[in-house]
């Protein structure tokens, strides 16, 4: 780990704030200390959440955001990749659409991007976002899924061409019926793919949230402990 001084995390709400869990499971930080920090920032005071944590000289920067889709993840990675020594990407739902813009009062937007949250997402609850996303969702679900898969392939290709150490996964199992409103599918992967997902692990262990999509801090930390031997960290 001595060469991985800058770690970047990229994902949606299921990675937002979880840099504390990553520091805990992967860097050996104190669990209780990081759990309290996570709760203070992510649960009790989300407007003031910090996006990084440092432990023993390694800084983990978290570029995830609630509600975002894979296009936003791709864009953030393009902006931040040069600053990273190791990258961990946790892709999200395949029916999510992100568009450039700003909508007054809409909570699911960041860095000049507005997030649909999926074809049945919270965009339907706001007049401006209804007009913004309706045309996008007039297409078939299969078209939206294929667009997302193309963005994911582009992202993984970009990482591969960068020659930087990285790993990637999805927050849920694509081969299962899920909360992301698309048919189960099998995706071709490379050897940087994490052969596990936190959603399945956490819900199997009784660490899932009531909404069926999110999961608990300690469940995610346990998943990271389970898969950290697969991480392509610099040595």
C-alpha positions in Angstrom: 0.0 0.0 0.0 3.0 2.3 0.3 2.7 3.6 -3.2 -1.1 4.2 -3.2 -1.0 7.6 -1.5 -4.1 8.8 -3.4 -7.1 6.6 -3.7 -10.2 7.7 -5.6 -13.7 6.2 -5.1 -16.5 6.8 -7.7 -20.1 5.7 -7.4 -23.6 6.7 -6.3 -25.3 6.8 -2.9 -24.2 3.3 -2.2 -20.6 4.6 -2.0 -21.3 8.1 -0.8 -19.7 8.6 2.6 -18.2 5.1 2.6 -14.6 6.2 2.3 -14.6 5.7 6.0 -15.5 2.1 5.5 -12.8 1.8 2.8 -10.2 3.3 5.2 -11.3 1.0 7.9 -11.4 -2.3 6.0 -8.5 -1.6 3.5 -6.2 0.7 5.4 -6.7 -0.7 8.9 -8.3 2.5 10.4 -10.1 2.2 13.7 -13.7 1.0 13.1 -15.5 2.8 15.9 -13.8 6.1 15.1 -14.6 5.9 11.4 -18.1 4.6 12.1 -18.8 7.6 14.3 -17.3 10.0 11.7 -19.5 8.4 9.0 -22.6 8.8 11.0 -21.9 12.4 11.9 -21.3 13.4 8.3 -23.5 11.1 6.3 -26.5 10.5 8.5 -26.7 13.4 10.9 -25.3 16.3 9.0 -25.2 15.5 5.3 -25.0 19.1 4.1 -21.5 19.3 5.6 -20.2 15.9 4.6 -16.5 15.8 3.8 -15.4 13.8 0.8 -12.1 12.4 2.0 -10.3 10.7 4.9 -6.5 10.2 5.5 -4.9 7.3 7.3 -1.2 6.6 7.6 -0.3 9.0 4.8 -2.9 7.6 2.3 -5.8 9.9 1.3 -9.1 8.4 0.1 -11.1 10.9 -2.0 -14.8 10.1 -2.6 -16.3 11.5 -5.8 -19.6 9.6 -5.4 -23.0 11.4 -5.1 -26.6 10.2 -4.3 -28.8 9.6 -7.3 -26.1 9.9 -9.9 -25.8 7.6 -12.9 -23.0 6.1 -14.8 -22.5 9.1 -17.0 -21.7 11.3 -14.0 -19.3 8.6 -12.7 -17.6 8.6 -16.0 -17.3 12.4 -16.1 -15.9 12.6 -12.5 -13.4 10.0 -13.4 -12.2 11.9 -16.4 -11.7 15.0 -14.2 -9.9 13.2 -11.3 -8.0 10.3 -12.8 -4.7 12.1 -13.2 -4.7 12.9 -9.5 -5.2 9.2 -8.4 -2.7 6.4 -7.7 -5.5 3.8 -7.4 -9.2 4.0 -8.5 -12.2 2.0 -7.2 -15.4 2.4 -9.4 -18.7 1.1 -8.2 -21.2 1.5 -11.1 -24.9 2.1 -10.5 -28.2 1.4 -12.1 -28.5 0.9 -15.9 -31.6 3.0 -16.3 -30.2 6.1 -14.7 -29.7 9.2 -16.9 -27.6 12.2 -16.0 -27.9 15.5 -18.0 -26.0 18.8 -17.7 -27.9 21.6 -16.0 -29.3 23.0 -12.8 -32.8 22.8 -11.3 -33.7 25.1 -8.4 -34.7 23.1 -5.3 -34.0 19.7 -6.8 -31.8 17.7 -4.4 -30.3 15.2 -6.8 -27.8 17.2 -8.7 -24.1 18.0 -8.3 -21.2 19.7 -10.2 -23.5 20.9 -12.9 -25.3 17.6 -13.5 -28.9 16.7 -12.8 -29.7 13.0 -12.0 -32.9 11.1 -12.9 -32.3 8.3 -10.4 -33.7 5.8 -12.9 -36.8 5.5 -15.1 -39.0 5.5 -12.0 -36.9 7.9 -10.0 -37.4 11.1 -8.2 -37.3 13.2 -11.5 -41.1 12.4 -11.7 -41.7 14.4 -8.6 -40.5 17.8 -9.9 -42.1 19.7 -12.8 -38.8 20.9 -14.3 -37.2 17.5 -14.2 -40.3 15.9 -15.7 -39.8 18.2 -18.8 -36.0 17.5 -18.7 -36.2 13.7 -18.7 -39.5 12.8 -20.3 -38.0 12.6 -23.8 -35.1 10.5 -22.6 -37.5 8.0 -21.1 -39.7 7.9 -24.2 -37.2 5.4 -25.6 -37.2 1.8 -24.7 -35.7 0.5 -21.4 -33.4 -1.6 -23.5 -32.0 1.5 -25.3 -31.3 3.2 -21.9 -29.6 0.0 -20.6 -27.5 -0.2 -23.7 -26.5 3.4 -23.4 -25.4 2.8 -19.8 -23.4 -0.3 -20.8 -21.6 1.7 -23.5 -20.7 4.4 -20.9 -19.4 1.7 -18.6 -17.3 0.1 -21.3 -15.9 3.5 -22.2 -15.0 4.1 -18.5 -13.3 0.7 -18.1 -11.4 1.2 -21.4 -10.3 4.6 -20.2 -9.0 3.1 -16.9 -7.3 0.3 -18.8 -5.5 2.7 -21.1 -4.4 4.9 -18.2 -2.2 2.0 -16.9 -3.3 3.0 -13.3 -4.2 0.3 -10.9 -8.0 0.0 -10.6 -10.9 -2.2 -9.8 -14.6 -2.0 -10.6 -17.9 -3.6 -9.8 -21.6 -2.8 -9.5 -23.4 -2.1 -6.3 -25.9 -4.9 -7.1 -25.9 -8.2 -9.0 -26.8 -7.6 -12.6 -27.8 -11.3 -13.0 -30.7 -10.8 -10.5 -34.1 -9.1 -10.6 -33.3 -5.8 -8.8 -34.6 -2.3 -7.9 -33.0 -0.7 -11.0 -35.9 -1.5 -13.3 -34.2 -3.6 -16.0 -34.2 -7.2 -16.9 -31.3 -9.3 -15.5 -28.3 -9.6 -17.7 -24.8 -10.9 -17.9 -21.9 -8.5 -18.6 -18.5 -9.3 -20.0 -15.9 -8.3 -17.5 -12.1 -8.1 -17.3 -9.7 -9.3 -14.5 -10.1 -6.0 -12.6 -13.7 -6.8 -12.0 -14.7 -7.6 -8.3 -16.5 -10.9 -8.4 -19.0 -9.9 -5.7 -21.4 -7.0 -4.9 -22.1 -5.2 -1.7 -25.9 -5.3 -2.1 -26.1 -9.1 -2.1 -23.6 -9.4 0.7 -25.3 -6.9 3.0 -28.9 -8.1 2.5 -27.8 -11.7 3.0 -26.2 -10.7 6.3 -29.2 -8.8 7.4 -27.4 -5.4 6.9 -29.7 -4.0 4.2 -31.8 -0.9 4.5 -35.6 -0.9 4.5 -35.8 0.6 1.0 -34.3 -2.6 -0.5 -31.5 -0.6 -2.3 -29.1 0.8 0.3 -27.2 -0.9 3.1 -25.5 -0.4 6.4 -22.0 1.0 7.1 -20.8 -2.1 8.9 -22.3 -4.4 6.2 -20.4 -2.5 3.5 -17.2 -2.6 5.6 -17.6 -6.4 6.0 -18.0 -6.8 2.3 -14.8 -4.8 1.7 -13.0 -7.0 4.1 -14.3 -10.0 2.2 -13.1 -8.8 -1.2 -10.0 -6.7 -0.4 -7.7 -9.6 -1.6 -9.1 -8.9 -5.1 -8.1 -5.2 -5.0 -5.4 -4.3 -7.5 -3.6 -2.0 -5.0 -0.1 -0.8 -5.7 2.5 -2.7 -3.7 
